[in-house]
Amino acid sequence: MLNKIKVIGKILPLKIKENAEFESEKVYFSLLVINPSGSNTILRCIAHREVAKEIKAEINGEEIIEVHGYLQNEKNGRQIMVKVQNFEKLDLSFEEVDSEKSNQVQLQGRIMDLRFQPNSDNPETLSFQVVIPQKKNIFSGFFCRVQGELVSKLSSYLKEGREVLIEGFLQTKKIVENETRISRASHIICHSFAFADNDSPEAFNDPSKLTKISGKVKKIDFNKQKEKSSVI
């Protein structure tokens, strides 16, 4: 199954966690990212071990960095985190970041919990989860959303349990529940889809067997990603 994300953004202050029992380190940090839609979002990232050490040694804060990794659900809540596999500092200002390439997700899995939801900003919104298998037969579902003209285009294609490859961007919003409690919820905002004609995961290796549906086409370039992280 495919699970990739590439984001370019301005790094905010680091938070270091050390675990003496396992002699490992974790680095949590946030990236201010401009979405292809033109709005800004803050994405939560986590790095482990050697990558965490590199970030601690090379990053001071406020730099523009390019991060490659995969999606990982927060243990509690509905925030999707970026598990960092490699990163690169870029000689750019935040205003120079290309919004079309700053936040790019590819995800392949099965559709679950499909439903239409009214939305004040969009008359009709299609929401669902893409569920992918992980280690030890654990399945992880990521919340996704379709808006605008794509909703009608996809109405006959999106079905519970169907295999799908999506492309889009990750968006996290802050939710103020009361004066003392703030939570964050993440969605993948989808802009293109591919469906296997025979609904078999193996068919995704043969483009001739795919039905592709997209809104605004965006090019996703993961060439800088290390080979070991190409498929999760």
FIKOLZA-1660 file (N, C-alpha, C; in steps of 0.1 Angstrom, whole numbers, plus 5000, padded with zeros to 4 digits):
% residues 232
   i   px   py   pz ch aa at
   1 5008 4988 5000  A  M  N
   1 5000 5000 5000  A  M CA
   1 5009 5013 5000  A  M  C
   2 5004 5023 4994  A  L  N
   2 5011 5035 4993  A  L CA
   2 5007 5045 5003  A  L  C
   3 5017 5052 5010  A  N  N
   3 5014 5062 5020  A  N CA
   3 5026 5071 5020  A  N  C
   4 5025 5083 5013  A  K  N
   4 5035 5092 5011  A  K CA
   4 5031 5106 5014  A  K  C
   5 5040 5115 5019  A  I  N
   5 5037 5129 5020  A  I CA
   5 5050 5136 5018  A  I  C
   6 5049 5147 5011  A  K  N
   6 5060 5157 5009  A  K CA
   6 5055 5171 5013  A  K  C
   7 5061 5177 5022  A  V  N
   7 5057 5191 5026  A  V CA
   7 5069 5200 5027  A  V  C
   8 5067 5213 5023  A  I  N
   8 5077 5223 5024  A  I CA
   8 5071 5234 5033  A  I  C
   9 5078 5238 5043  A  G  N
   9 5072 5248 5052  A  G CA
   9 5082 5254 5061  A  G  C
  10 5078 5264 5069  A  K  N
  10 5087 5270 5079  A  K CA
  10 5086 5263 5092  A  K  C
  11 5097 5258 5097  A  I  N
  11 5097 5251 5110  A  I CA
  11 5095 5260 5122  A  I  C
  12 5087 5256 5131  A  L  N
  12 5084 5263 5143  A  L CA
  12 5092 5256 5154  A  L  C
  13 5093 5262 5166  A  P  N
  13 5101 5257 5177  A  P CA
  13 5100 5242 5179  A  P  C
  14 5111 5235 5182  A  L  N
  14 5112 5221 5184  A  L CA
  14 5108 5217 5199  A  L  C
  15 5103 5205 5200  A  K  N
  15 5100 5199 5213  A  K CA
  15 5107 5186 5214  A  K  C
  16 5117 5184 5223  A  I  N
  16 5125 5172 5223  A  I CA
  16 5120 5162 5234  A  I  C
  17 5119 5149 5231  A  K  N
  17 5115 5139 5241  A  K CA
  17 5126 5129 5240  A  K  C
  18 5131 5125 5252  A  E  N
  18 5141 5115 5253  A  E CA
  18 5136 5103 5261  A  E  C
  19 5139 5092 5257  A  N  N
  19 5135 5079 5263  A  N CA
  19 5147 5071 5267  A  N  C
  20 5152 5072 5279  A  A  N
  20 5164 5065 5283  A  A CA
  20 5162 5049 5282  A  A  C
  21 5150 5045 5285  A  E  N
  21 5148 5030 5285  A  E CA
  21 5151 5024 5272  A  E  C
  22 5148 5031 5261  A  F  N
  22 5150 5025 5247  A  F CA
  22 5162 5032 5240  A  F  C
  23 5169 5041 5248  A  E  N
  23 5180 5049 5242  A  E CA
  23 5177 5055 5229  A  E  C
  24 5165 5061 5228  A  S  N
  24 5160 5067 5216  A  S CA
  24 5156 5081 5219  A  S  C
  25 5155 5089 5208  A  E  N
  25 5150 5103 5209  A  E CA
  25 5139 5105 5200  A  E  C
  26 5130 5114 5204  A  K  N
  26 5119 5118 5195  A  K CA
  26 5120 5133 5194  A  K  C
  27 5117 5138 5182  A  V  N
  27 5116 5153 5181  A  V CA
  27 5103 5156 5175  A  V  C
  28 5095 5164 5182  A  Y  N
  28 5082 5169 5177  A  Y CA
  28 5084 5183 5172  A  Y  C
  29 5079 5186 5160  A  F  N
  29 5079 5200 5156  A  F CA
  29 5067 5203 5147  A  F  C
  30 5065 5215 5145  A  S  N
  30 5054 5219 5136  A  S CA
  30 5059 5227 5124  A  S  C
  31 5052 5225 5113  A  L  N
  31 5055 5232 5101  A  L CA
  31 5044 5241 5097  A  L  C
  32 5047 5254 5094  A  L  N
  32 5037 5263 5088  A  L CA
  32 5038 5261 5073  A  L  C
  33 5027 5256 5067  A  V  N
  33 5027 5252 5053  A  V CA
  33 5015 5259 5046  A  V  C
  34 5018 5263 5033  A  I  N
  34 5008 5269 5025  A  I CA
  34 5002 5258 5016  A  I  C
  35 4989 5257 5016  A  N  N
  35 4982 5247 5009  A  N CA
  35 4980 5250 4994  A  N  C
  36 4978 5241 4985  A  P  N
  36 4975 5244 4971  A  P CA
  36 4963 5253 4970  A  P  C
  37 4954 5253 4980  A  S  N
  37 4942 5262 4979  A  S CA
  37 4946 5276 4982  A  S  C
  38 4958 5279 4987  A  G  N
  38 4962 5292 4991  A  G CA
  38 4961 5295 5006  A  G  C
  39 4955 5287 5014  A  S  N
  39 4954 5289 5028  A  S CA
  39 4966 5283 5035  A  S  C
  40 4969 5287 5047  A  N  N
  40 4979 5282 5055  A  N CA
  40 4974 5271 5065  A  N  C
  41 4983 5262 5068  A  T  N
  41 4979 5252 5078  A  T CA
  41 4992 5249 5086  A  T  C
  42 4990 5244 5098  A  I  N
  42 5001 5240 5107  A  I CA
  42 5001 5225 5108  A  I  C
  43 5011 5218 5103  A  L  N
  43 5012 5203 5104  A  L CA
  43 5021 5199 5114  A  L  C
  44 5017 5189 5122  A  R  N
  44 5025 5184 5133  A  R CA
  44 5034 5172 5127  A  R  C
  45 5047 5173 5131  A  C  N
  45 5057 5163 5126  A  C CA
  45 5064 5156 5137  A  C  C
  46 5068 5144 5135  A  I  N
  46 5076 5136 5145  A  I CA
  46 5087 5129 5138  A  I  C
  47 5099 5130 5144  A  A  N
  47 5111 5123 5139  A  A CA
  47 5117 5114 5150  A  A  C
  48 5123 5103 5146  A  H  N
  48 5129 5094 5156  A  H CA
  48 5144 5092 5153  A  H  C
  49 5151 5088 5163  A  R  N
  49 5164 5083 5163  A  R CA
  49 5174 5092 5154  A  R  C
  50 5179 5086 5144  A  E  N
  50 5190 5093 5136  A  E CA
  50 5184 5106 5130  A  E  C
  51 5172 5105 5125  A  V  N
  51 5166 5117 5118  A  V CA
  51 5164 5128 5129  A  V  C
  52 5160 5124 5141  A  A  N
  52 5158 5133 5152  A  A CA
  52 5171 5140 5156  A  A  C
  53 5182 5132 5156  A  K  N
  53 5195 5138 5159  A  K CA
  53 5199 5148 5149  A  K  C
  54 5197 5145 5136  A  E  N
  54 5200 5154 5125  A  E CA
  54 5193 5167 5126  A  E  C
  55 5180 5166 5129  A  I  N
  55 5172 5178 5131  A  I CA
  55 5177 5186 5142  A  I  C
  56 5180 5180 5153  A  K  N
  56 5185 5188 5165  A  K CA
  56 5198 5195 5162  A  K  C
  57 5206 5188 5154  A  A  N
  57 5220 5194 5151  A  A CA
  57 5219 5205 5140  A  A  C
  58 5209 5204 5131  A  E  N
  58 5210 5212 5119  A  E CA
  58 5199 5223 5119  A  E  C
  59 5189 5222 5127  A  I  N
  59 5177 5231 5127  A  I CA
  59 5177 5240 5139  A  I  C
  60 5175 5253 5137  A  N  N
  60 5174 5262 5148  A  N CA
  60 5161 5268 5150  A  N  C
  61 5152 5267 5140  A  G  N
  61 5139 5273 5140  A  G CA
  61 5138 5284 5130  A  G  C
  62 5126 5285 5124  A  E  N
  62 5123 5295 5114  A  E CA
  62 5129 5292 5100  A  E  C
  63 5136 5281 5098  A  E  N
  63 5141 5277 5085  A  E CA
  63 5130 5271 5076  A  E  C
  64 5132 5272 5063  A  I  N
  64 5123 5265 5054  A  I CA
  64 5129 5251 5051  A  I  C
  65 5121 5241 5053  A  I  N
  65 5126 5227 5051  A  I CA
  65 5117 5220 5042  A  I  C
  66 5122 5210 5035  A  E  N
  66 5114 5200 5028  A  E CA
  66 5114 5187 5035  A  E  C
  67 5103 5182 5038  A  V  N
  67 5102 5169 5046  A  V CA
  67 5095 5158 5037  A  V  C
  68 5101 5146 5037  A  H  N
  68 5095 5135 5031  A  H CA
  68 5092 5125 5042  A  H  C
  69 5080 5118 5041  A  G  N
  69 5077 5108 5051  A  G CA
  69 5064 5102 5048  A  G  C
  70 5056 5098 5058  A  Y  N
  70 5043 5092 5057  A  Y CA
  70 5034 5096 5068  A  Y  C
  71 5021 5093 5066  A  L  N
  71 5011 5097 5075  A  L CA
  71 5010 5088 5087  A  L  C
  72 5007 5093 5099  A  Q  N
  72 5006 5086 5111  A  Q CA
  72 4996 5092 5120  A  Q  C
  73 4986 5085 5124  A  N  N
  73 4975 5091 5133  A  N CA
  73 4981 5094 5147  A  N  C
  74 4977 5105 5152  A  E  N
  74 4980 5108 5166  A  E CA
  74 4973 5097 5175  A  E  C
  75 4980 5093 5186  A  K  N
  75 4975 5083 5195  A  K CA
  75 4961 5086 5200  A  K  C
  76 4959 5099 5204  A  N  N
  76 4946 5103 5209  A  N CA
  76 4941 5115 5200  A  N  C
  77 4929 5115 5197  A  G  N
  77 4924 5126 5189  A  G CA
  77 4923 5123 5174  A  G  C
  78 4921 5134 5166  A  R  N
  78 4920 5132 5152  A  R CA
  78 4930 5140 5144  A  R  C
  79 4941 5142 5149  A  Q  N
  79 4952 5149 5142  A  Q CA
  79 4960 5138 5135  A  Q  C
  80 4964 5141 5122  A  I  N
  80 4973 5133 5114  A  I CA
  80 4986 5139 5115  A  I  C
  81 4996 5131 5119  A  M  N
  81 5010 5136 5120  A  M CA
  81 5018 5131 5108  A  M  C
  82 5029 5138 5105  A  V  N
  82 5039 5134 5095  A  V CA
  82 5050 5127 5101  A  V  C
  83 5052 5115 5099  A  K  N
  83 5064 5107 5103  A  K CA
  83 5076 5110 5094  A  K  C
  84 5086 5117 5099  A  V  N
  84 5096 5122 5090  A  V CA
  84 5107 5111 5087  A  V  C
  85 5110 5109 5075  A  Q  N
  85 5120 5099 5071  A  Q CA
  85 5133 5106 5066  A  Q  C
  86 5131 5117 5060  A  N  N
  86 5143 5125 5056  A  N CA
  86 5138 5140 5054  A  N  C
  87 5148 5149 5054  A  F  N
  87 5145 5163 5053  A  F CA
  87 5156 5170 5047  A  F  C
  88 5154 5182 5042  A  E  N
  88 5164 5191 5036  A  E CA
  88 5161 5205 5038  A  E  C
  89 5171 5213 5042  A  K  N
  89 5169 5227 5044  A  K CA
  89 5170 5234 5030  A  K  C
  90 5161 5244 5028  A  L  N
  90 5160 5251 5015  A  L CA
  90 5163 5265 5017  A  L  C
  91 5170 5271 5007  A  D  N
  91 5174 5285 5007  A  D CA
  91 5163 5293 5001  A  D  C
  92 5152 5294 5009  A  L  N
  92 5140 5301 5004  A  L CA
  92 5134 5309 5016  A  L  C
  93 5126 5319 5012  A  S  N
  93 5117 5326 5022  A  S CA
  93 5104 5319 5021  A  S  C
  94 5096 5321 5032  A  F  N
  94 5083 5314 5031  A  F CA
  94 5074 5319 5020  A  F  C
  95 5076 5332 5016  A  E  N
  95 5068 5338 5005  A  E CA
  95 5072 5332 4992  A  E  C
  96 5084 5326 4991  A  E  N
  96 5089 5320 4978  A  E CA
  96 5085 5306 4976  A  E  C
  97 5079 5300 4986  A  V  N
  97 5075 5286 4985  A  V CA
  97 5063 5284 4975  A  V  C
  98 5065 5275 4966  A  D  N
  98 5055 5272 4956  A  D CA
  98 5043 5265 4962  A  D  C
  99 5031 5271 4962  A  S  N
  99 5020 5265 4969  A  S CA
  99 5015 5252 4962  A  S  C
 100 5018 5251 4949  A  E  N
 100 5014 5239 4942  A  E CA
 100 5022 5227 4946  A  E  C
 101 5034 5229 4952  A  K  N
 101 5042 5218 4955  A  K CA
 101 5045 5217 4970  A  K  C
 102 5039 5225 4978  A  S  N
 102 5043 5226 4992  A  S CA
 102 5036 5215 5001  A  S  C
 103 5026 5209 4996  A  N  N
 103 5018 5200 5005  A  N CA
 103 5012 5189 4996  A  N  C
 104 5018 5177 4995  A  Q  N
 104 5014 5167 4986  A  Q CA
 104 5013 5153 4992  A  Q  C
 105 5002 5147 4991  A  V  N
 105 4999 5134 4997  A  V CA
 105 4995 5124 4986  A  V  C
 106 5000 5112 4988  A  Q  N
 106 4995 5100 4980  A  Q CA
 106 4992 5089 4990  A  Q  C
 107 4980 5084 4988  A  L  N
 107 4975 5073 4997  A  L CA
 107 4967 5063 4990  A  L  C
 108 4970 5050 4992  A  Q  N
 108 4962 5040 4986  A  Q CA
 108 4956 5031 4997  A  Q  C
 109 4944 5028 4996  A  G  N
 109 4937 5019 5006  A  G CA
 109 4923 5016 5002  A  G  C
 110 4915 5012 5012  A  R  N
 110 4901 5009 5010  A  R CA
 110 4892 5020 5016  A  R  C
 111 4881 5023 5009  A  I  N
 111 4872 5033 5014  A  I CA
 111 4863 5028 5024  A  I  C
 112 4861 5035 5035  A  M  N
 112 4852 5031 5046  A  M CA
 112 4845 5044 5051  A  M  C
 113 4834 5042 5058  A  D  N
 113 4826 5053 5065  A  D CA
 113 4823 5064 5055  A  D  C
 114 4818 5060 5044  A  L  N
 114 4815 5070 5033  A  L CA
 114 4801 5077 5036  A  L  C
 115 4802 5091 5035  A  R  N
 115 4789 5098 5038  A  R CA
 115 4790 5112 5032  A  R  C
 116 4778 5118 5029  A  F  N
 116 4777 5132 5025  A  F CA
 116 4775 5140 5038  A  F  C
 117 4781 5152 5038  A  Q  N
 117 4779 5161 5049  A  Q CA
 117 4776 5175 5045  A  Q  C
 118 4766 5181 5049  A  P  N
 118 4764 5195 5046  A  P CA
 118 4775 5204 5052  A  P  C
 119 4778 5215 5045  A  N  N
 119 4789 5223 5050  A  N CA
 119 4786 5238 5046  A  N  C
 120 4788 5247 5056  A  S  N
 120 4784 5261 5054  A  S CA
 120 4792 5267 5042  A  S  C
 121 4804 5263 5040  A  D  N
 121 4812 5268 5029  A  D CA
 121 4810 5261 5016  A  D  C
 122 4807 5248 5016  A  N  N
 122 4804 5241 5004  A  N CA
 122 4790 5234 5006  A  N  C
 123 4781 5235 4996  A  P  N
 123 4768 5230 4998  A  P CA
 123 4768 5215 5001  A  P  C
 124 4778 5208 4995  A  E  N
 124 4778 5193 4997  A  E CA
 124 4793 5189 4998  A  E  C
 125 4795 5181 5008  A  T  N
 125 4809 5176 5011  A  T CA
 125 4808 5161 5012  A  T  C
 126 4818 5154 5006  A  L  N
 126 4818 5140 5007  A  L CA
 126 4830 5136 5016  A  L  C
 127 4827 5129 5027  A  S  N
 127 4838 5125 5036  A  S CA
 127 4839 5110 5037  A  S  C
 128 4851 5105 5040  A  F  N
 128 4853 5091 5041  A  F CA
 128 4866 5088 5048  A  F  C
 129 4869 5076 5051  A  Q  N
 129 4883 5072 5055  A  Q CA
 129 4889 5063 5045  A  Q  C
 130 4902 5064 5043  A  V  N
 130 4910 5055 5035  A  V CA
 130 4918 5046 5045  A  V  C
 131 4915 5033 5045  A  V  N
 131 4920 5024 5055  A  V CA
 131 4931 5016 5049  A  V  C
 132 4943 5016 5055  A  I  N
 132 4955 5009 5050  A  I CA
 132 4960 5000 5060  A  I  C
 133 4965 4988 5056  A  P  N
 133 4971 4979 5066  A  P CA
 133 4985 4984 5070  A  P  C
 134 4988 4981 5083  A  Q  N
 134 5001 4985 5088  A  Q CA
 134 5007 4972 5095  A  Q  C
 135 5018 4974 5101  A  K  N
 135 5025 4962 5108  A  K CA
 135 5016 4955 5118  A  K  C
 136 5019 4942 5119  A  K  N
 136 5011 4934 5129  A  K CA
 136 4996 4934 5126  A  K  C
 137 4993 4935 5113  A  N  N
 137 4979 4934 5109  A  N CA
 137 4970 4945 5116  A  N  C
 138 4976 4956 5119  A  I  N
 138 4968 4967 5124  A  I CA
 138 4964 4976 5112  A  I  C
 139 4951 4980 5112  A  F  N
 139 4946 4988 5101  A  F CA
 139 4945 5003 5106  A  F  C
 140 4949 5012 5098  A  S  N
 140 4948 5026 5102  A  S CA
 140 4940 5034 5091  A  S  C
 141 4930 5041 5096  A  G  N
 141 4922 5049 5087  A  G CA
 141 4925 5064 5088  A  G  C
 142 4925 5070 5076  A  F  N
 142 4928 5084 5075  A  F CA
 142 4916 5092 5070  A  F  C
 143 4912 5102 5077  A  F  N
 143 4900 5110 5073  A  F CA
 143 4903 5118 5060  A  F  C
 144 4894 5117 5051  A  C  N
 144 4895 5124 5038  A  C CA
 144 4882 5131 5035  A  C  C
 145 4884 5141 5026  A  R  N
 145 4873 5150 5022  A  R CA
 145 4873 5154 5008  A  R  C
 146 4862 5154 5001  A  V  N
 146 4860 5159 4987  A  V CA
 146 4850 5170 4987  A  V  C
 147 4854 5181 4980  A  Q  N
 147 4845 5192 4979  A  Q CA
 147 4843 5197 4965  A  Q  C
 148 4833 5205 4962  A  G  N
 148 4832 5211 4949  A  G CA
 148 4827 5202 4938  A  G  C
 149 4832 5204 4926  A  E  N
 149 4828 5197 4914  A  E CA
 149 4831 5182 4915  A  E  C
 150 4841 5178 4923  A  L  N
 150 4845 5164 4923  A  L CA
 150 4834 5156 4930  A  L  C
 151 4826 5161 4939  A  V  N
 151 4816 5154 4946  A  V CA
 151 4806 5147 4936  A  V  C
 152 4801 5154 4926  A  S  N
 152 4792 5148 4916  A  S CA
 152 4800 5138 4907  A  S  C
 153 4812 5141 4904  A  K  N
 153 4820 5132 4895  A  K CA
 153 4823 5119 4901  A  K  C
 154 4823 5119 4915  A  L  N
 154 4827 5106 4922  A  L CA
 154 4816 5098 4927  A  L  C
 155 4804 5104 4926  A  S  N
 155 4792 5097 4932  A  S CA
 155 4790 5083 4928  A  S  C
 156 4793 5079 4916  A  S  N
 156 4791 5065 4911  A  S CA
 156 4804 5057 4913  A  S  C
 157 4815 5062 4918  A  Y  N
 157 4827 5055 4919  A  Y CA
 157 4831 5051 4933  A  Y  C
 158 4828 5061 4943  A  L  N
 158 4831 5058 4957  A  L CA
 158 4821 5049 4963  A  L  C
 159 4826 5037 4967  A  K  N
 159 4818 5027 4974  A  K CA
 159 4825 5021 4985  A  K  C
 160 4818 5018 4996  A  E  N
 160 4824 5012 5008  A  E CA
 160 4832 4999 5004  A  E  C
 161 4845 4999 5008  A  G  N
 161 4853 4987 5006  A  G CA
 161 4861 4988 4993  A  G  C
 162 4859 4998 4985  A  R  N
 162 4865 4998 4972  A  R CA
 162 4880 5003 4973  A  R  C
 163 4889 4997 4965  A  E  N
 163 4903 5001 4965  A  E CA
 163 4904 5014 4957  A  E  C
 164 4912 5024 4963  A  V  N
 164 4914 5037 4957  A  V CA
 164 4928 5042 4959  A  V  C
 165 4933 5049 4950  A  L  N
 165 4945 5057 4951  A  L CA
 165 4942 5072 4950  A  L  C
 166 4945 5079 4961  A  I  N
 166 4941 5093 4961  A  I CA
 166 4954 5102 4961  A  I  C
 167 4952 5114 4956  A  E  N
 167 4962 5125 4958  A  E CA
 167 4955 5137 4963  A  E  C
 168 4962 5144 4971  A  G  N
 168 4957 5156 4977  A  G CA
 168 4966 5163 4986  A  G  C
 169 4961 5170 4996  A  F  N
 169 4970 5177 5006  A  F CA
 169 4964 5175 5020  A  F  C
 170 4973 5177 5030  A  L  N
 170 4969 5175 5044  A  L CA
 170 4966 5188 5050  A  L  C
 171 4955 5189 5057  A  Q  N
 171 4950 5201 5064  A  Q CA
 171 4946 5198 5078  A  Q  C
 172 4951 5206 5087  A  T  N
 172 4948 5205 5101  A  T CA
 172 4941 5218 5106  A  T  C
 173 4930 5216 5113  A  K  N
 173 4923 5228 5119  A  K CA
 173 4922 5227 5134  A  K  C
 174 4924 5239 5140  A  K  N
 174 4922 5240 5155  A  K CA
 174 4908 5241 5158  A  K  C
 175 4904 5233 5168  A  I  N
 175 4890 5233 5173  A  I CA
 175 4890 5237 5187  A  I  C
 176 4883 5248 5190  A  V  N
 176 4882 5253 5204  A  V CA
 176 4869 5248 5210  A  V  C
 177 4871 5238 5219  A  E  N
 177 4859 5231 5225  A  E CA
 177 4853 5239 5236  A  E  C
 178 4862 5245 5244  A  N  N
 178 4858 5254 5255  A  N CA
 178 4870 5263 5259  A  N  C
 179 4869 5270 5270  A  E  N
 179 4880 5280 5273  A  E CA
 179 4893 5273 5277  A  E  C
 180 4892 5260 5281  A  T  N
 180 4904 5253 5286  A  T CA
 180 4908 5242 5277  A  T  C
 181 4900 5238 5267  A  R  N
 181 4903 5227 5259  A  R CA
 181 4903 5230 5244  A  R  C
 182 4915 5227 5238  A  I  N
 182 4917 5230 5223  A  I CA
 182 4921 5216 5217  A  I  C
 183 4915 5212 5206  A  S  N
 183 4919 5200 5199  A  S CA
 183 4922 5203 5185  A  S  C
 184 4928 5194 5178  A  R  N
 184 4931 5196 5163  A  R CA
 184 4926 5184 5155  A  R  C
 185 4920 5187 5144  A  A  N
 185 4915 5176 5135  A  A CA
 185 4921 5178 5121  A  A  C
 186 4925 5166 5115  A  S  N
 186 4931 5167 5102  A  S CA
 186 4923 5159 5092  A  S  C
 187 4923 5164 5080  A  H  N
 187 4917 5157 5068  A  H CA
 187 4927 5158 5056  A  H  C
 188 4926 5148 5048  A  I  N
 188 4933 5149 5035  A  I CA
 188 4923 5154 5025  A  I  C
 189 4925 5166 5020  A  I  N
 189 4916 5172 5010  A  I CA
 189 4920 5167 4996  A  I  C
 190 4911 5159 4990  A  C  N
 190 4915 5151 4978  A  C CA
 190 4912 5159 4965  A  C  C
 191 4921 5158 4956  A  H  N
 191 4919 5164 4943  A  H CA
 191 4920 5155 4931  A  H  C
 192 4925 5143 4933  A  S  N
 192 4924 5133 4922  A  S CA
 192 4924 5119 4927  A  S  C
 193 4918 5110 4919  A  F  N
 193 4916 5096 4923  A  F CA
 193 4919 5087 4912  A  F  C
 194 4923 5074 4915  A  A  N
 194 4924 5064 4906  A  A CA
 194 4918 5051 4912  A  A  C
 195 4910 5044 4904  A  F  N
 195 4903 5032 4908  A  F CA
 195 4907 5021 4899  A  F  C
 196 4910 5009 4905  A  A  N
 196 4913 4997 4897  A  A CA
 196 4900 4992 4891  A  A  C
 197 4900 4989 4878  A  D  N
 197 4888 4984 4872  A  D CA
 197 4883 4971 4878  A  D  C
 198 4892 4962 4882  A  N  N
 198 4888 4949 4888  A  N CA
 198 4889 4950 4903  A  N  C
 199 4891 4962 4909  A  D  N
 199 4891 4965 4923  A  D CA
 199 4902 4956 4930  A  D  C
 200 4913 4953 4923  A  S  N
 200 4924 4945 4929  A  S CA
 200 4936 4955 4931  A  S  C
 201 4942 4954 4943  A  P  N
 201 4954 4962 4945  A  P CA
 201 4965 4961 4935  A  P  C
 202 4966 4948 4930  A  E  N
 202 4977 4946 4920  A  E CA
 202 4974 4954 4907  A  E  C
 203 4962 4957 4904  A  A  N
 203 4959 4965 4892  A  A CA
 203 4965 4979 4892  A  A  C
 204 4968 4984 4904  A  F  N
 204 4974 4997 4904  A  F CA
 204 4988 4998 4898  A  F  C
 205 4994 4986 4896  A  N  N
 205 5007 4986 4890  A  N CA
 205 5006 4986 4874  A  N  C
 206 4994 4986 4869  A  D  N
 206 4992 4987 4855  A  D CA
 206 4982 4998 4852  A  D  C
 207 4988 5010 4848  A  P  N
 207 4980 5022 4845  A  P CA
 207 4968 5020 4836  A  P  C
 208 4969 5010 4826  A  S  N
 208 4959 5008 4817  A  S CA
 208 4946 5002 4823  A  S  C
 209 4947 4997 4835  A  K  N
 209 4936 4992 4842  A  K CA
 209 4929 5001 4852  A  K  C
 210 4934 5014 4851  A  L  N
 210 4929 5024 4861  A  L CA
 210 4919 5033 4855  A  L  C
 211 4909 5037 4863  A  T  N
 211 4900 5048 4859  A  T CA
 211 4904 5060 4868  A  T  C
 212 4908 5071 4861  A  K  N
 212 4913 5083 4868  A  K CA
 212 4903 5094 4868  A  K  C
 213 4901 5100 4879  A  I  N
 213 4892 5112 4881  A  I CA
 213 4899 5123 4888  A  I  C
 214 4899 5135 4883  A  S  N
 214 4906 5145 4890  A  S CA
 214 4899 5159 4889  A  S  C
 215 4902 5167 4898  A  G  N
 215 4897 5181 4897  A  G CA
 215 4908 5189 4890  A  G  C
 216 4915 5197 4898  A  K  N
 216 4927 5204 4893  A  K CA
 216 4939 5195 4893  A  K  C
 217 4945 5192 4882  A  V  N
 217 4956 5183 4882  A  V CA
 217 4969 5189 4888  A  V  C
 218 4975 5182 4897  A  K  N
 218 4988 5186 4903  A  K CA
 218 4998 5176 4902  A  K  C
 219 5010 5180 4899  A  K  N
 219 5021 5171 4897  A  K CA
 219 5028 5168 4911  A  K  C
 220 5029 5156 4915  A  I  N
 220 5035 5152 4927  A  I CA
 220 5049 5146 4924  A  I  C
 221 5059 5151 4929  A  D  N
 221 5073 5147 4926  A  D CA
 221 5079 5142 4939  A  D  C
 222 5081 5129 4940  A  F  N
 222 5088 5123 4952  A  F CA
 222 5102 5118 4948  A  F  C
 223 5108 5123 4938  A  N  N
 223 5121 5118 4933  A  N CA
 223 5132 5119 4944  A  N  C
 224 5131 5129 4953  A  K  N
 224 5141 5131 4963  A  K CA
 224 5140 5121 4974  A  K  C
 225 5128 5114 4975  A  Q  N
 225 5126 5105 4986  A  Q CA
 225 5135 5093 4985  A  Q  C
 226 5140 5089 4996  A  K  N
 226 5149 5077 4997  A  K CA
 226 5142 5065 4993  A  K  C
 227 5149 5055 4986  A  E  N
 227 5143 5043 4981  A  E CA
 227 5136 5035 4992  A  E  C
 228 5142 5035 5004  A  K  N
 228 5136 5026 5014  A  K CA
 228 5123 5032 5019  A  K  C
 229 5119 5044 5016  A  S  N
 229 5107 5050 5021  A  S CA
 229 5097 5051 5010  A  S  C
 230 5099 5045 4998  A  S  N
 230 5090 5047 4987  A  S CA
 230 5077 5041 4989  A  S  C
 231 5076 5030 4996  A  V  N
 231 5064 5023 4998  A  V CA
 231 5063 5019 5013  A  V  C
 232 5052 5022 5020  A  I  N
 232 5051 5019 5034  A  I CA
 232 5042 5007 5035  A  I  C
% end
